[in-house]
Amino acid sequence: MKKYVVVCAGLCAALAFTSCKSSESAYKQAYLKAKQQEELQQQQPAVVQTQQAETNVVVPLQEKPANNTQVVDNTDNVRVTQERVSLVSGSGLKNFSVVVGSFQSEANAMGLQQQLNNAGYNAQVVKNVERNMYRVVATTFDTKEEASASRNDLQTKYAGAWLLYNAR
């Protein structure tokens, strides 16, 4: 039985090595194709340069008003993630929120929300539809400074707490 297995293994190895052999013509075709592409690239820049010299067009600048733009500064080097989220459970979001948990399961997010509510926070659950993630928000504020201070306090209990800016 052992001899039969050894013979079969040897036969399979021999077939594998002989079937993977590359032909010389395949190498030659690849070389010729690469050579043609190289020649085309050498010819094209001369044509492009002559066209560029002839077609310099100046387009007048059009001023457009910047309506409804909101600038979020980063002078304090506090990282803020901007996401489009919708409220699932809670009283509502302000501009900046402190996220203490992210879950794919709504039940897990609701569980953490209940723990935060029991600890005295006004926790909320929001959903990022693009990433299909439920975010648990412990606190929410109008200003970045307030949210940053709250995040610093929460990081002692919830490592990895981060700031979320709701892109409405």
BAVEX-700916 format. One record per atom (N, C-alpha, C): chain; atom name; x, y, z. Coordinates in steps of 0.2 Angstrom, whole numbers. Layout:
! residues N
<site mol="A" atom="CA" u="X" v="Y" w="Z"/>
...
This chain:
! residues 168
<site mol="A" atom="N" u="4" v="-6" w="0"/>
<site mol="A" atom="CA" u="0" v="0" w="0"/>
<site mol="A" atom="C" u="4" v="6" w="0"/>
<site mol="A" atom="N" u="10" v="6" w="4"/>
<site mol="A" atom="CA" u="14" v="12" w="4"/>
<site mol="A" atom="C" u="18" v="13" w="-2"/>
<site mol="A" atom="N" u="20" v="8" w="-6"/>
<site mol="A" atom="CA" u="23" v="9" w="-12"/>
<site mol="A" atom="C" u="18" v="12" w="-17"/>
<site mol="A" atom="N" u="12" v="10" w="-17"/>
<site mol="A" atom="CA" u="7" v="13" w="-21"/>
<site mol="A" atom="C" u="6" v="20" w="-20"/>
<site mol="A" atom="N" u="6" v="23" w="-14"/>
<site mol="A" atom="CA" u="5" v="30" w="-12"/>
<site mol="A" atom="C" u="11" v="34" w="-15"/>
<site mol="A" atom="N" u="17" v="31" w="-14"/>
<site mol="A" atom="CA" u="24" v="34" w="-16"/>
<site mol="A" atom="C" u="24" v="35" w="-23"/>
<site mol="A" atom="N" u="22" v="30" w="-27"/>
<site mol="A" atom="CA" u="22" v="30" w="-34"/>
<site mol="A" atom="C" u="17" v="35" w="-37"/>
<site mol="A" atom="N" u="11" v="35" w="-34"/>
<site mol="A" atom="CA" u="6" v="40" w="-36"/>
<site mol="A" atom="C" u="8" v="47" w="-34"/>
<site mol="A" atom="N" u="11" v="48" w="-28"/>
<site mol="A" atom="CA" u="14" v="55" w="-27"/>
<site mol="A" atom="C" u="19" v="57" w="-32"/>
<site mol="A" atom="N" u="24" v="52" w="-34"/>
<site mol="A" atom="CA" u="29" v="54" w="-38"/>
<site mol="A" atom="C" u="26" v="56" w="-45"/>
<site mol="A" atom="N" u="21" v="52" w="-47"/>
<site mol="A" atom="CA" u="18" v="53" w="-54"/>
<site mol="A" atom="C" u="14" v="60" w="-54"/>
<site mol="A" atom="N" u="11" v="62" w="-48"/>
<site mol="A" atom="CA" u="8" v="68" w="-48"/>
<site mol="A" atom="C" u="13" v="74" w="-48"/>
<site mol="A" atom="N" u="18" v="73" w="-45"/>
<site mol="A" atom="CA" u="24" v="78" w="-45"/>
<site mol="A" atom="C" u="26" v="79" w="-52"/>
<site mol="A" atom="N" u="28" v="74" w="-55"/>
<site mol="A" atom="CA" u="30" v="74" w="-62"/>
<site mol="A" atom="C" u="25" v="78" w="-66"/>
<site mol="A" atom="N" u="19" v="76" w="-66"/>
<site mol="A" atom="CA" u="14" v="80" w="-70"/>
<site mol="A" atom="C" u="14" v="87" w="-68"/>
<site mol="A" atom="N" u="14" v="89" w="-62"/>
<site mol="A" atom="CA" u="14" v="96" w="-60"/>
<site mol="A" atom="C" u="20" v="100" w="-63"/>
<site mol="A" atom="N" u="26" v="97" w="-63"/>
<site mol="A" atom="CA" u="32" v="100" w="-65"/>
<site mol="A" atom="C" u="32" v="101" w="-73"/>
<site mol="A" atom="N" u="29" v="96" w="-76"/>
<site mol="A" atom="CA" u="29" v="97" w="-83"/>
<site mol="A" atom="C" u="24" v="101" w="-86"/>
<site mol="A" atom="N" u="18" v="102" w="-82"/>
<site mol="A" atom="CA" u="12" v="106" w="-85"/>
<site mol="A" atom="C" u="14" v="113" w="-84"/>
<site mol="A" atom="N" u="18" v="115" w="-80"/>
<site mol="A" atom="CA" u="19" v="122" w="-78"/>
<site mol="A" atom="C" u="25" v="125" w="-83"/>
<site mol="A" atom="N" u="27" v="121" w="-87"/>
<site mol="A" atom="CA" u="33" v="124" w="-91"/>
<site mol="A" atom="C" u="30" v="129" w="-96"/>
<site mol="A" atom="N" u="34" v="135" w="-96"/>
<site mol="A" atom="CA" u="32" v="140" w="-101"/>
<site mol="A" atom="C" u="35" v="140" w="-107"/>
<site mol="A" atom="N" u="32" v="142" w="-112"/>
<site mol="A" atom="CA" u="35" v="141" w="-119"/>
<site mol="A" atom="C" u="39" v="148" w="-121"/>
<site mol="A" atom="N" u="44" v="147" w="-125"/>
<site mol="A" atom="CA" u="48" v="153" w="-126"/>
<site mol="A" atom="C" u="44" v="158" w="-130"/>
<site mol="A" atom="N" u="39" v="156" w="-134"/>
<site mol="A" atom="CA" u="36" v="160" w="-138"/>
<site mol="A" atom="C" u="32" v="165" w="-134"/>
<site mol="A" atom="N" u="29" v="163" w="-128"/>
<site mol="A" atom="CA" u="26" v="167" w="-124"/>
<site mol="A" atom="C" u="30" v="173" w="-121"/>
<site mol="A" atom="N" u="36" v="171" w="-120"/>
<site mol="A" atom="CA" u="41" v="177" w="-117"/>
<site mol="A" atom="C" u="43" v="182" w="-123"/>
<site mol="A" atom="N" u="43" v="179" w="-129"/>
<site mol="A" atom="CA" u="45" v="183" w="-135"/>
<site mol="A" atom="C" u="39" v="188" w="-136"/>
<site mol="A" atom="N" u="33" v="185" w="-136"/>
<site mol="A" atom="CA" u="27" v="190" w="-137"/>
<site mol="A" atom="C" u="26" v="195" w="-132"/>
<site mol="A" atom="N" u="28" v="194" w="-125"/>
<site mol="A" atom="CA" u="28" v="199" w="-120"/>
<site mol="A" atom="C" u="33" v="204" w="-121"/>
<site mol="A" atom="N" u="39" v="202" w="-124"/>
<site mol="A" atom="CA" u="44" v="206" w="-125"/>
<site mol="A" atom="C" u="42" v="211" w="-131"/>
<site mol="A" atom="N" u="40" v="208" w="-136"/>
<site mol="A" atom="CA" u="38" v="212" w="-142"/>
<site mol="A" atom="C" u="32" v="218" w="-140"/>
<site mol="A" atom="N" u="28" v="215" w="-136"/>
<site mol="A" atom="CA" u="22" v="220" w="-134"/>
<site mol="A" atom="C" u="25" v="226" w="-130"/>
<site mol="A" atom="N" u="29" v="224" w="-125"/>
<site mol="A" atom="CA" u="32" v="229" w="-121"/>
<site mol="A" atom="C" u="37" v="234" w="-125"/>
<site mol="A" atom="N" u="40" v="231" w="-130"/>
<site mol="A" atom="CA" u="44" v="236" w="-135"/>
<site mol="A" atom="C" u="40" v="240" w="-139"/>
<site mol="A" atom="N" u="34" v="238" w="-141"/>
<site mol="A" atom="CA" u="29" v="242" w="-145"/>
<site mol="A" atom="C" u="26" v="248" w="-140"/>
<site mol="A" atom="N" u="25" v="246" w="-134"/>
<site mol="A" atom="CA" u="22" v="251" w="-129"/>
<site mol="A" atom="C" u="27" v="257" w="-128"/>
<site mol="A" atom="N" u="34" v="255" w="-127"/>
<site mol="A" atom="CA" u="39" v="259" w="-126"/>
<site mol="A" atom="C" u="40" v="264" w="-132"/>
<site mol="A" atom="N" u="40" v="261" w="-138"/>
<site mol="A" atom="CA" u="40" v="266" w="-144"/>
<site mol="A" atom="C" u="34" v="271" w="-144"/>
<site mol="A" atom="N" u="28" v="268" w="-143"/>
<site mol="A" atom="CA" u="23" v="273" w="-143"/>
<site mol="A" atom="C" u="23" v="279" w="-138"/>
<site mol="A" atom="N" u="26" v="277" w="-132"/>
<site mol="A" atom="CA" u="27" v="282" w="-127"/>
<site mol="A" atom="C" u="32" v="287" w="-129"/>
<site mol="A" atom="N" u="37" v="285" w="-132"/>
<site mol="A" atom="CA" u="42" v="290" w="-135"/>
<site mol="A" atom="C" u="40" v="294" w="-140"/>
<site mol="A" atom="N" u="35" v="292" w="-144"/>
<site mol="A" atom="CA" u="32" v="296" w="-149"/>
<site mol="A" atom="C" u="27" v="301" w="-147"/>
<site mol="A" atom="N" u="23" v="299" w="-142"/>
<site mol="A" atom="CA" u="17" v="303" w="-139"/>
<site mol="A" atom="C" u="20" v="310" w="-136"/>
<site mol="A" atom="N" u="25" v="310" w="-132"/>
<site mol="A" atom="CA" u="26" v="317" w="-129"/>
<site mol="A" atom="C" u="28" v="322" w="-134"/>
<site mol="A" atom="N" u="31" v="321" w="-140"/>
<site mol="A" atom="CA" u="32" v="326" w="-145"/>
<site mol="A" atom="C" u="26" v="328" w="-148"/>
<site mol="A" atom="N" u="21" v="324" w="-149"/>
<site mol="A" atom="CA" u="14" v="326" w="-151"/>
<site mol="A" atom="C" u="11" v="331" w="-146"/>
<site mol="A" atom="N" u="11" v="329" w="-140"/>
<site mol="A" atom="CA" u="7" v="332" w="-135"/>
<site mol="A" atom="C" u="10" v="339" w="-133"/>
<site mol="A" atom="N" u="17" v="340" w="-134"/>
<site mol="A" atom="CA" u="20" v="346" w="-133"/>
<site mol="A" atom="C" u="18" v="351" w="-138"/>
<site mol="A" atom="N" u="18" v="349" w="-144"/>
<site mol="A" atom="CA" u="16" v="353" w="-150"/>
<site mol="A" atom="C" u="9" v="355" w="-149"/>
<site mol="A" atom="N" u="4" v="351" w="-147"/>
<site mol="A" atom="CA" u="-3" v="353" w="-146"/>
<site mol="A" atom="C" u="-3" v="358" w="-140"/>
<site mol="A" atom="N" u="0" v="357" w="-135"/>
<site mol="A" atom="CA" u="0" v="361" w="-129"/>
<site mol="A" atom="C" u="2" v="368" w="-131"/>
<site mol="A" atom="N" u="7" v="369" w="-135"/>
<site mol="A" atom="CA" u="10" v="376" w="-137"/>
<site mol="A" atom="C" u="4" v="379" w="-141"/>
<site mol="A" atom="N" u="0" v="376" w="-144"/>
<site mol="A" atom="CA" u="-5" v="379" w="-149"/>
<site mol="A" atom="C" u="-11" v="381" w="-145"/>
<site mol="A" atom="N" u="-13" v="377" w="-140"/>
<site mol="A" atom="CA" u="-20" v="378" w="-137"/>
<site mol="A" atom="C" u="-20" v="380" w="-130"/>
<site mol="A" atom="N" u="-16" v="386" w="-128"/>
<site mol="A" atom="CA" u="-16" v="389" w="-122"/>
<site mol="A" atom="C" u="-22" v="394" w="-121"/>
<site mol="A" atom="N" u="-27" v="392" w="-117"/>
<site mol="A" atom="CA" u="-33" v="396" w="-117"/>
<site mol="A" atom="C" u="-34" v="398" w="-109"/>
<site mol="A" atom="N" u="-36" v="404" w="-108"/>
<site mol="A" atom="CA" u="-37" v="407" w="-102"/>
<site mol="A" atom="C" u="-44" v="407" w="-101"/>
<site mol="A" atom="N" u="-47" v="404" w="-95"/>
<site mol="A" atom="CA" u="-54" v="404" w="-94"/>
<site mol="A" atom="C" u="-55" v="409" w="-88"/>
<site mol="A" atom="N" u="-60" v="414" w="-89"/>
<site mol="A" atom="CA" u="-61" v="419" w="-84"/>
<site mol="A" atom="C" u="-63" v="416" w="-77"/>
<site mol="A" atom="N" u="-61" v="419" w="-72"/>
<site mol="A" atom="CA" u="-63" v="416" w="-65"/>
<site mol="A" atom="C" u="-70" v="418" w="-63"/>
<site mol="A" atom="N" u="-74" v="414" w="-61"/>
<site mol="A" atom="CA" u="-81" v="415" w="-59"/>
<site mol="A" atom="C" u="-81" v="415" w="-52"/>
<site mol="A" atom="N" u="-84" v="420" w="-49"/>
<site mol="A" atom="CA" u="-84" v="420" w="-41"/>
<site mol="A" atom="C" u="-91" v="417" w="-40"/>
<site mol="A" atom="N" u="-91" v="413" w="-35"/>
<site mol="A" atom="CA" u="-97" v="410" w="-32"/>
<site mol="A" atom="C" u="-98" v="411" w="-25"/>
<site mol="A" atom="N" u="-104" v="413" w="-22"/>
<site mol="A" atom="CA" u="-105" v="414" w="-15"/>
<site mol="A" atom="C" u="-104" v="408" w="-11"/>
<site mol="A" atom="N" u="-101" v="408" w="-5"/>
<site mol="A" atom="CA" u="-101" v="402" w="-1"/>
<site mol="A" atom="C" u="-107" v="402" w="4"/>
<site mol="A" atom="N" u="-112" v="400" w="2"/>
<site mol="A" atom="CA" u="-118" v="400" w="6"/>
<site mol="A" atom="C" u="-118" v="393" w="10"/>
<site mol="A" atom="N" u="-121" v="394" w="16"/>
<site mol="A" atom="CA" u="-122" v="388" w="20"/>
<site mol="A" atom="C" u="-116" v="384" w="21"/>
<site mol="A" atom="N" u="-110" v="387" w="22"/>
<site mol="A" atom="CA" u="-104" v="383" w="24"/>
<site mol="A" atom="C" u="-103" v="384" w="31"/>
<site mol="A" atom="N" u="-101" v="379" w="34"/>
<site mol="A" atom="CA" u="-99" v="379" w="41"/>
<site mol="A" atom="C" u="-92" v="376" w="42"/>
<site mol="A" atom="N" u="-88" v="380" w="45"/>
<site mol="A" atom="CA" u="-81" v="379" w="46"/>
<site mol="A" atom="C" u="-80" v="376" w="53"/>
<site mol="A" atom="N" u="-77" v="370" w="53"/>
<site mol="A" atom="CA" u="-75" v="367" w="60"/>
<site mol="A" atom="C" u="-68" v="368" w="61"/>
<site mol="A" atom="N" u="-66" v="372" w="65"/>
<site mol="A" atom="CA" u="-59" v="373" w="66"/>
<site mol="A" atom="C" u="-55" v="368" w="70"/>
<site mol="A" atom="N" u="-49" v="367" w="69"/>
<site mol="A" atom="CA" u="-45" v="362" w="73"/>
<site mol="A" atom="C" u="-39" v="365" w="76"/>
<site mol="A" atom="N" u="-40" v="371" w="79"/>
<site mol="A" atom="CA" u="-34" v="375" w="82"/>
<site mol="A" atom="C" u="-32" v="371" w="88"/>
<site mol="A" atom="N" u="-36" v="368" w="91"/>
<site mol="A" atom="CA" u="-34" v="364" w="98"/>
<site mol="A" atom="C" u="-32" v="357" w="96"/>
<site mol="A" atom="N" u="-31" v="355" w="90"/>
<site mol="A" atom="CA" u="-29" v="348" w="88"/>
<site mol="A" atom="C" u="-33" v="343" w="91"/>
<site mol="A" atom="N" u="-39" v="344" w="92"/>
<site mol="A" atom="CA" u="-44" v="338" w="94"/>
<site mol="A" atom="C" u="-47" v="336" w="88"/>
<site mol="A" atom="N" u="-46" v="329" w="87"/>
<site mol="A" atom="CA" u="-49" v="326" w="81"/>
<site mol="A" atom="C" u="-57" v="325" w="82"/>
<site mol="A" atom="N" u="-60" v="327" w="76"/>
<site mol="A" atom="CA" u="-67" v="327" w="76"/>
<site mol="A" atom="C" u="-69" v="323" w="70"/>
<site mol="A" atom="N" u="-73" v="318" w="70"/>
<site mol="A" atom="CA" u="-75" v="314" w="65"/>
<site mol="A" atom="C" u="-82" v="316" w="62"/>
<site mol="A" atom="N" u="-82" v="317" w="56"/>
<site mol="A" atom="CA" u="-89" v="320" w="53"/>
<site mol="A" atom="C" u="-92" v="314" w="50"/>
<site mol="A" atom="N" u="-99" v="313" w="52"/>
<site mol="A" atom="CA" u="-103" v="308" w="49"/>
<site mol="A" atom="C" u="-110" v="310" w="49"/>
<site mol="A" atom="N" u="-113" v="307" w="44"/>
<site mol="A" atom="CA" u="-121" v="309" w="43"/>
<site mol="A" atom="C" u="-124" v="303" w="47"/>
<site mol="A" atom="N" u="-128" v="305" w="53"/>
<site mol="A" atom="CA" u="-131" v="301" w="57"/>
<site mol="A" atom="C" u="-138" v="303" w="58"/>
<site mol="A" atom="N" u="-142" v="298" w="59"/>
<site mol="A" atom="CA" u="-149" v="299" w="61"/>
<site mol="A" atom="C" u="-151" v="296" w="68"/>
<site mol="A" atom="N" u="-155" v="300" w="72"/>
<site mol="A" atom="CA" u="-157" v="298" w="78"/>
<site mol="A" atom="C" u="-161" v="292" w="78"/>
<site mol="A" atom="N" u="-159" v="287" w="83"/>
<site mol="A" atom="CA" u="-163" v="281" w="83"/>
<site mol="A" atom="C" u="-167" v="281" w="90"/>
<site mol="A" atom="N" u="-163" v="283" w="95"/>
<site mol="A" atom="CA" u="-166" v="283" w="102"/>
<site mol="A" atom="C" u="-163" v="289" w="106"/>
<site mol="A" atom="N" u="-167" v="293" w="109"/>
<site mol="A" atom="CA" u="-164" v="299" w="113"/>
<site mol="A" atom="C" u="-168" v="305" w="112"/>
<site mol="A" atom="N" u="-165" v="310" w="115"/>
<site mol="A" atom="CA" u="-169" v="317" w="114"/>
<site mol="A" atom="C" u="-167" v="321" w="109"/>
<site mol="A" atom="N" u="-161" v="320" w="105"/>
<site mol="A" atom="CA" u="-159" v="324" w="100"/>
<site mol="A" atom="C" u="-152" v="326" w="100"/>
<site mol="A" atom="N" u="-148" v="327" w="95"/>
<site mol="A" atom="CA" u="-141" v="329" w="94"/>
<site mol="A" atom="C" u="-140" v="336" w="93"/>
<site mol="A" atom="N" u="-135" v="339" w="96"/>
<site mol="A" atom="CA" u="-132" v="345" w="95"/>
<site mol="A" atom="C" u="-127" v="345" w="90"/>
<site mol="A" atom="N" u="-123" v="350" w="89"/>
<site mol="A" atom="CA" u="-117" v="349" w="84"/>
<site mol="A" atom="C" u="-112" v="344" w="85"/>
<site mol="A" atom="N" u="-110" v="344" w="91"/>
<site mol="A" atom="CA" u="-104" v="340" w="93"/>
<site mol="A" atom="C" u="-106" v="335" w="98"/>
<site mol="A" atom="N" u="-104" v="329" w="98"/>
<site mol="A" atom="CA" u="-107" v="323" w="102"/>
<site mol="A" atom="C" u="-101" v="319" w="104"/>
<site mol="A" atom="N" u="-101" v="316" w="110"/>
<site mol="A" atom="CA" u="-96" v="312" w="112"/>
<site mol="A" atom="C" u="-98" v="305" w="112"/>
<site mol="A" atom="N" u="-95" v="301" w="107"/>
<site mol="A" atom="CA" u="-97" v="294" w="106"/>
<site mol="A" atom="C" u="-93" v="289" w="110"/>
<site mol="A" atom="N" u="-96" v="285" w="114"/>
<site mol="A" atom="CA" u="-92" v="280" w="119"/>
<site mol="A" atom="C" u="-93" v="273" w="116"/>
<site mol="A" atom="N" u="-97" v="272" w="111"/>
<site mol="A" atom="CA" u="-97" v="265" w="109"/>
<site mol="A" atom="C" u="-100" v="265" w="102"/>
<site mol="A" atom="N" u="-98" v="260" w="98"/>
<site mol="A" atom="CA" u="-100" v="259" w="91"/>
<site mol="A" atom="C" u="-102" v="251" w="90"/>
<site mol="A" atom="N" u="-108" v="250" w="87"/>
<site mol="A" atom="CA" u="-110" v="243" w="87"/>
<site mol="A" atom="C" u="-113" v="242" w="80"/>
<site mol="A" atom="N" u="-113" v="236" w="78"/>
<site mol="A" atom="CA" u="-117" v="234" w="72"/>
<site mol="A" atom="C" u="-124" v="232" w="74"/>
<site mol="A" atom="N" u="-125" v="230" w="80"/>
<site mol="A" atom="CA" u="-131" v="227" w="83"/>
<site mol="A" atom="C" u="-134" v="233" w="86"/>
<site mol="A" atom="N" u="-141" v="234" w="85"/>
<site mol="A" atom="CA" u="-145" v="239" w="88"/>
<site mol="A" atom="C" u="-146" v="237" w="95"/>
<site mol="A" atom="N" u="-147" v="231" w="97"/>
<site mol="A" atom="CA" u="-148" v="229" w="104"/>
<site mol="A" atom="C" u="-142" v="230" w="108"/>
<site mol="A" atom="N" u="-136" v="229" w="106"/>
<site mol="A" atom="CA" u="-130" v="231" w="110"/>
<site mol="A" atom="C" u="-129" v="238" w="111"/>
<site mol="A" atom="N" u="-131" v="242" w="106"/>
<site mol="A" atom="CA" u="-131" v="249" w="107"/>
<site mol="A" atom="C" u="-136" v="252" w="112"/>
<site mol="A" atom="N" u="-142" v="249" w="112"/>
<site mol="A" atom="CA" u="-147" v="250" w="117"/>
<site mol="A" atom="C" u="-145" v="248" w="124"/>
<site mol="A" atom="N" u="-141" v="243" w="124"/>
<site mol="A" atom="CA" u="-139" v="240" w="131"/>
<site mol="A" atom="C" u="-134" v="245" w="134"/>
<site mol="A" atom="N" u="-129" v="248" w="130"/>
<site mol="A" atom="CA" u="-125" v="253" w="132"/>
<site mol="A" atom="C" u="-128" v="259" w="134"/>
<site mol="A" atom="N" u="-133" v="261" w="130"/>
<site mol="A" atom="CA" u="-137" v="267" w="131"/>
<site mol="A" atom="C" u="-141" v="267" w="138"/>
<site mol="A" atom="N" u="-143" v="261" w="140"/>
<site mol="A" atom="CA" u="-147" v="260" w="146"/>
<site mol="A" atom="C" u="-142" v="261" w="152"/>
<site mol="A" atom="N" u="-136" v="258" w="151"/>
<site mol="A" atom="CA" u="-131" v="258" w="156"/>
<site mol="A" atom="C" u="-129" v="266" w="157"/>
<site mol="A" atom="N" u="-128" v="269" w="152"/>
<site mol="A" atom="CA" u="-126" v="277" w="153"/>
<site mol="A" atom="C" u="-132" v="280" w="156"/>
<site mol="A" atom="N" u="-138" v="279" w="154"/>
<site mol="A" atom="CA" u="-144" v="282" w="157"/>
<site mol="A" atom="C" u="-144" v="281" w="165"/>
<site mol="A" atom="N" u="-143" v="275" w="167"/>
<site mol="A" atom="CA" u="-142" v="273" w="174"/>
<site mol="A" atom="C" u="-137" v="276" w="177"/>
<site mol="A" atom="N" u="-131" v="278" w="174"/>
<site mol="A" atom="CA" u="-126" v="282" w="177"/>
<site mol="A" atom="C" u="-127" v="289" w="177"/>
<site mol="A" atom="N" u="-133" v="292" w="174"/>
<site mol="A" atom="CA" u="-134" v="299" w="175"/>
<site mol="A" atom="C" u="-133" v="303" w="169"/>
<site mol="A" atom="N" u="-132" v="299" w="163"/>
<site mol="A" atom="CA" u="-131" v="303" w="157"/>
<site mol="A" atom="C" u="-137" v="303" w="153"/>
<site mol="A" atom="N" u="-138" v="308" w="148"/>
<site mol="A" atom="CA" u="-143" v="308" w="144"/>
<site mol="A" atom="C" u="-141" v="305" w="137"/>
<site mol="A" atom="N" u="-140" v="298" w="137"/>
<site mol="A" atom="CA" u="-137" v="294" w="132"/>
<site mol="A" atom="C" u="-142" v="294" w="126"/>
<site mol="A" atom="N" u="-139" v="293" w="120"/>
<site mol="A" atom="CA" u="-143" v="293" w="114"/>
<site mol="A" atom="C" u="-140" v="288" w="109"/>
<site mol="A" atom="N" u="-144" v="285" w="105"/>
<site mol="A" atom="CA" u="-142" v="280" w="100"/>
<site mol="A" atom="C" u="-143" v="283" w="93"/>
<site mol="A" atom="N" u="-138" v="284" w="89"/>
<site mol="A" atom="CA" u="-139" v="286" w="82"/>
<site mol="A" atom="C" u="-136" v="281" w="77"/>
<site mol="A" atom="N" u="-138" v="281" w="71"/>
<site mol="A" atom="CA" u="-136" v="277" w="66"/>
<site mol="A" atom="C" u="-133" v="280" w="60"/>
<site mol="A" atom="N" u="-127" v="277" w="58"/>
<site mol="A" atom="CA" u="-123" v="279" w="52"/>
<site mol="A" atom="C" u="-125" v="274" w="47"/>
<site mol="A" atom="N" u="-130" v="277" w="42"/>
<site mol="A" atom="CA" u="-132" v="272" w="37"/>
<site mol="A" atom="C" u="-127" v="270" w="32"/>
<site mol="A" atom="N" u="-122" v="274" w="31"/>
<site mol="A" atom="CA" u="-117" v="273" w="26"/>
<site mol="A" atom="C" u="-113" v="267" w="28"/>
<site mol="A" atom="N" u="-111" v="267" w="35"/>
<site mol="A" atom="CA" u="-107" v="261" w="37"/>
<site mol="A" atom="C" u="-111" v="256" w="41"/>
<site mol="A" atom="N" u="-117" v="257" w="42"/>
<site mol="A" atom="CA" u="-122" v="252" w="45"/>
<site mol="A" atom="C" u="-119" v="251" w="52"/>
<site mol="A" atom="N" u="-118" v="257" w="56"/>
<site mol="A" atom="CA" u="-116" v="256" w="63"/>
<site mol="A" atom="C" u="-120" v="260" w="67"/>
<site mol="A" atom="N" u="-121" v="258" w="73"/>
<site mol="A" atom="CA" u="-125" v="262" w="78"/>
<site mol="A" atom="C" u="-120" v="265" w="83"/>
<site mol="A" atom="N" u="-120" v="271" w="84"/>
<site mol="A" atom="CA" u="-116" v="275" w="88"/>
<site mol="A" atom="C" u="-120" v="277" w="95"/>
<site mol="A" atom="N" u="-116" v="276" w="100"/>
<site mol="A" atom="CA" u="-119" v="277" w="107"/>
<site mol="A" atom="C" u="-116" v="284" w="109"/>
<site mol="A" atom="N" u="-120" v="289" w="110"/>
<site mol="A" atom="CA" u="-118" v="296" w="111"/>
<site mol="A" atom="C" u="-120" v="297" w="119"/>
<site mol="A" atom="N" u="-114" v="298" w="123"/>
<site mol="A" atom="CA" u="-115" v="299" w="130"/>
<site mol="A" atom="C" u="-118" v="307" w="131"/>
<site mol="A" atom="N" u="-114" v="311" w="128"/>
<site mol="A" atom="CA" u="-116" v="319" w="129"/>
<site mol="A" atom="C" u="-116" v="322" w="122"/>
<site mol="A" atom="N" u="-119" v="328" w="122"/>
<site mol="A" atom="CA" u="-120" v="331" w="115"/>
<site mol="A" atom="C" u="-120" v="339" w="117"/>
<site mol="A" atom="N" u="-116" v="343" w="113"/>
<site mol="A" atom="CA" u="-115" v="350" w="115"/>
<site mol="A" atom="C" u="-115" v="354" w="108"/>
<site mol="A" atom="N" u="-116" v="361" w="109"/>
<site mol="A" atom="CA" u="-116" v="365" w="103"/>
<site mol="A" atom="C" u="-109" v="367" w="101"/>
<site mol="A" atom="N" u="-104" v="367" w="106"/>
<site mol="A" atom="CA" u="-98" v="369" w="104"/>
<site mol="A" atom="C" u="-93" v="364" w="105"/>
<site mol="A" atom="N" u="-87" v="364" w="101"/>
<site mol="A" atom="CA" u="-82" v="359" w="101"/>
<site mol="A" atom="C" u="-78" v="359" w="108"/>
<site mol="A" atom="N" u="-77" v="365" w="111"/>
<site mol="A" atom="CA" u="-74" v="365" w="117"/>
<site mol="A" atom="C" u="-77" v="361" w="123"/>
<site mol="A" atom="N" u="-84" v="362" w="123"/>
<site mol="A" atom="CA" u="-88" v="358" w="128"/>
<site mol="A" atom="C" u="-87" v="351" w="127"/>
<site mol="A" atom="N" u="-88" v="349" w="121"/>
<site mol="A" atom="CA" u="-88" v="342" w="119"/>
<site mol="A" atom="C" u="-81" v="339" w="121"/>
<site mol="A" atom="N" u="-76" v="343" w="119"/>
<site mol="A" atom="CA" u="-69" v="340" w="120"/>
<site mol="A" atom="C" u="-68" v="339" w="128"/>
<site mol="A" atom="N" u="-70" v="344" w="132"/>
<site mol="A" atom="CA" u="-69" v="343" w="139"/>
<site mol="A" atom="C" u="-73" v="337" w="142"/>
<site mol="A" atom="N" u="-79" v="336" w="139"/>
<site mol="A" atom="CA" u="-83" v="330" w="141"/>
<site mol="A" atom="C" u="-80" v="324" w="139"/>
<site mol="A" atom="N" u="-77" v="324" w="133"/>
<site mol="A" atom="CA" u="-74" v="318" w="130"/>
<site mol="A" atom="C" u="-68" v="316" w="135"/>
<site mol="A" atom="N" u="-64" v="321" w="137"/>
<site mol="A" atom="CA" u="-58" v="320" w="141"/>
<site mol="A" atom="C" u="-61" v="317" w="148"/>
<site mol="A" atom="N" u="-66" v="319" w="151"/>
<site mol="A" atom="CA" u="-69" v="316" w="157"/>
<site mol="A" atom="C" u="-71" v="309" w="156"/>
<site mol="A" atom="N" u="-75" v="308" w="150"/>
<site mol="A" atom="CA" u="-77" v="301" w="149"/>
<site mol="A" atom="C" u="-72" v="296" w="147"/>
<site mol="A" atom="N" u="-66" v="298" w="144"/>
<site mol="A" atom="CA" u="-61" v="293" w="142"/>
<site mol="A" atom="C" u="-58" v="289" w="148"/>
<site mol="A" atom="N" u="-59" v="292" w="154"/>
<site mol="A" atom="CA" u="-57" v="288" w="160"/>
<site mol="A" atom="C" u="-61" v="282" w="161"/>
<site mol="A" atom="N" u="-68" v="282" w="160"/>
<site mol="A" atom="CA" u="-72" v="277" w="160"/>
<site mol="A" atom="C" u="-73" v="273" w="154"/>
<site mol="A" atom="N" u="-73" v="276" w="148"/>
<site mol="A" atom="CA" u="-74" v="273" w="142"/>
<site mol="A" atom="C" u="-68" v="275" w="137"/>
<site mol="A" atom="N" u="-63" v="270" w="137"/>
<site mol="A" atom="CA" u="-57" v="272" w="133"/>
<site mol="A" atom="C" u="-59" v="272" w="126"/>
<site mol="A" atom="N" u="-56" v="276" w="122"/>
<site mol="A" atom="CA" u="-58" v="277" w="115"/>
<site mol="A" atom="C" u="-64" v="281" w="113"/>
<site mol="A" atom="N" u="-66" v="285" w="118"/>
<site mol="A" atom="CA" u="-72" v="290" w="117"/>
<site mol="A" atom="C" u="-69" v="295" w="112"/>
<site mol="A" atom="N" u="-74" v="297" w="107"/>
<site mol="A" atom="CA" u="-72" v="301" w="102"/>
<site mol="A" atom="C" u="-77" v="306" w="100"/>
<site mol="A" atom="N" u="-75" v="312" w="97"/>
<site mol="A" atom="CA" u="-80" v="317" w="95"/>
<site mol="A" atom="C" u="-83" v="316" w="88"/>
<site mol="A" atom="N" u="-89" v="317" w="88"/>
<site mol="A" atom="CA" u="-93" v="316" w="82"/>
<site mol="A" atom="C" u="-96" v="323" w="80"/>
<site mol="A" atom="N" u="-95" v="325" w="74"/>
<site mol="A" atom="CA" u="-99" v="331" w="71"/>
<site mol="A" atom="C" u="-104" v="328" w="66"/>
<site mol="A" atom="N" u="-110" v="330" w="68"/>
<site mol="A" atom="CA" u="-116" v="328" w="64"/>
<site mol="A" atom="C" u="-116" v="332" w="58"/>
<site mol="A" atom="N" u="-115" v="329" w="52"/>
<site mol="A" atom="CA" u="-115" v="332" w="45"/>
<site mol="A" atom="C" u="-122" v="331" w="43"/>
<site mol="A" atom="N" u="-126" v="336" w="44"/>
<site mol="A" atom="CA" u="-133" v="335" w="42"/>
<site mol="A" atom="C" u="-135" v="336" w="35"/>
